[in-house]
Every structure is written in C-alpha cells, then in structure tokens.
Amino acid sequence: MVKVRPFKAIRPKQDLAHQVASLPYDVLNSDEARELSKENPYSFLHIDKAEIDLDKTLSPYAAEVYQKANENLETFLKNGWLEKEELDSYYLYELIVGGKSQLGLAAVTSIQDYTEGIIKKHEFTREEKELDRIRHIDACDANTSPIFLTYRGKQKLTDALHRYANQNEPLYDFVSFYEVRHRVWQIQDQNLAEQIGETFEAVPALYIADGHHRTESAVKVGLKRQEEHPDAPHDAEFNFFLSVLFPAEELSILDYNRVIRAPLPDDFLAQVEAAFDVTSAQQEAFKPQEKHQFGMYLDGVWYGLKAKPETIPSDVIGGLDVSILQELVLGPIFGIKDVRRDERIDFVGGIRGLDELKKLVDSGKFHVAFAMFPPQMEDLLNVADAFQIMPPKSTWFEPKLLSGLFVHQLETK
C-alpha cells in the first residue's frame, strides 16, 4: 500500500507563477542562478539558492545561506508572492514539450514508505549533496522542491486525471525554460480525490525518477523531526515529503552521453573493434537507435559501435549500455573506475544534442565522445524492483519539474 495524500500547498499568486517558477537548484551553479534571477525579485532561486543574495565570496554551504533562504521564504509569504492554502488539496501538473505531454499528480508521500523500500531508488547519493539540502529543508521548515516519482500506471485513474484537466481551467498556464509549457490544476472534485487515495492503496511501489538527493534529505529531516516531537500524530506534516507522481507510460528517458579527456592509445580503434562491430567513419552524427548501440566521435568523424553479443552480460545491471561502455571501454582502455570522481570523464544531457559532443571534442578540451542509447523506463523499474543500483549518470529526465509552484511546510516552527 502506497500512502499518498493531499496537502496545504504554499504556491504563487496566479499572476506571478511564471516569474516565481525556476529551474531546479541542482541544474544551475551559483553564477548561473545569480544571472538568471538578477532582474527578477520573484524568482524562487532567491529561496532555493539563497547565496545569490549574499556576497560572492561566501561559500554556498555557509550557515548564512540557509538562514537567508528562510528569510526569503518569509519575505515571499509576507509580500503575498506566495500564499498558503487553507485546505488540503491534490494538484495536477502537466509539462508539454515538442507536442508530448506528461500529466503528474502533486501530493505528499510517506517517509515510512521510503524507509520500508516501498518508494524505491535506483541511484546512490553523495553525503555532501545530502547535507546541503538537509540544512536547507531544516532552515526553511519546508520541502521547497518536489521529488519526481513514477509508478506503473493505473489506466482508470490516468483517464480520470486527464479528463479533469480537459474539463477544467488551469490555475497556471505558461511557457518557460526550453519552451516547455507548464499547466497546473487544483483538484476540487472530492470524488476524484477519494479515487486517487483508493487507487494508490493498490499501487505496490513508487520509484524515484529524479531527485534522489532531495528524497534522502527530506527523509532525514523528517526522521529528525520524529525524534524531536515523539508525541506528534502519525499524520504530522514532517512524516511526508513533496512529490509529483507520473505514470511511467507517459515518461521517457533521454540519453546521458560521455566525453573523455585522456589521450587515446595508438591502438585505440583496434581495442574498440575487439568488443564492438564498428561502422565506417562518417561526417554525419551517429545517433544510437537501439540497445547496445553507441555513437563515437573523435578526430572529426563519427563511428557507430554495436556491442558484440558475446560481450553483453545477461544480468539487469550488466546489460545496461552504461555498464557495457564502462566494462569494455572506460575501464580497460582509459582506466576510469569511478565515474563520479574521475576528472577525465564528463557527462552531457541529451537535451543538448549530439552537436554538443562534437563541439567539446573539436575544442580540444576532450579527446573522444560517446553517444548513448537511453535506458527505457522498464529498465529503471526493473533495476529498482531488484533493489539494485544503476551506474552513476545513467538517466536524464526532461522536461524538469520547476521549483516554486508548490512548497510543503513541515509545520514544526
């Protein structure tokens, strides 16, 4: 049984939503956030990356940054830029790009479900990134950014949610970063609200698509609150965290490509040909069209690579393309063992296109690039169901959920 429930959202005034909503804190560095928000006092980045309002020499992890985040949240509420609902509600959040729509349910989900493995992960997290969001959530006493969750859809509920969106006017409707259209509805149909709760009671598991660090941080703050308030009711707000849940059938994963800054051995191509069937060199970018196929760019030309059948493991992790590239190329040829920390490898999200790989190699900053075929949603679900962990930088989800459209207050201050 999955516990999903409505909440009293803190959300923007209707006419300010497009100015408040911002890219997630973790896809921007401090300089980018500062530039993006410098002429926009309503930007949620003033809360999510509060260092932009302090001296540049200050560390983004200094105590003053988290204090400033709380002050800015209070200012947004005082000024009426953000307002807190009086009643619990579910919301629908639709993202449309390139004619493709995905409709999610904004709600709060259970810390207990995460600790018991009902909300499943597929990535490891890094302690320093967790600590940043723990301090942020703690200072703001709120989940300021939603977790992107998915589940194996229930068609009857999916149809009902789409029908509600089609028959009602949205609260927000605007186009933002990367020409993505964002629409939000507040569900005011009590029968539909009851159907949502009943349906999720029959959903066996939720899966983290994007936001592993936010999830770990939200859970750890909630557990800390449980220790601080042992007599609090089981439905206290700090026992839940902010999420947007999408049926897996409406999602797709983009490629997460690799670029390498390391001199190539003289017999590099020969080593590659030992494990892959290699196409002739071509000027046109080689975009993989199926599993176990890769594009490779070096010395001004593209090659197509296809892993030889005998090199492909049968297990759920070993058979992933990121694992195959690691085991056949990155490890044995370049000696790259830890892709999280090795400075010779970098990663390029598929939204930037294959031209970005060519540009990086042609600039001389990198020596070779690999274009990946993205994992499929079923790959992610199968890995999580097996309680396994995908290799780092396996998945890239687009479009991104914007921050600032929903805030969930923990109500302990």
Secondary structure, 3 states (H helix, E strand, C coil): CCCEECECCEEECHHHHHHHCECCHHHCCHHHHHHHHCCCCCCCHHHHCHHHHCCCCCCCCCHHHHHHHHHHHHHHHHCCCEEECCCCECEEEEEEECCEEEEEEEEEEEHHHHHCCCEECCCCCCHHHHHHHHHHHHHHCEECCCEEEEECCCHHHHHHHHHHHHHCCCCEEEEEHHHEEEEEEECCCHHHHHHHHHHHCCCCCEEEEECHHHHHHHHHHHHHHHHHCCCCCCCCHHHEEEEEEEEHHHCCEECEEEEECCCCCCCHHHHHHHHEEECCCECCCCCCCCCCEEEEEECCEEEEEEECHHHCCCCCCCCCHHHHHHHHHHHHHHCCCCCCCCCCEEEEEHHHCHHHHHHHHHCCCCCEEEECCCCCHHHHHHHHHCCCCCCCCCCEECCCCCECCCEEECCCC
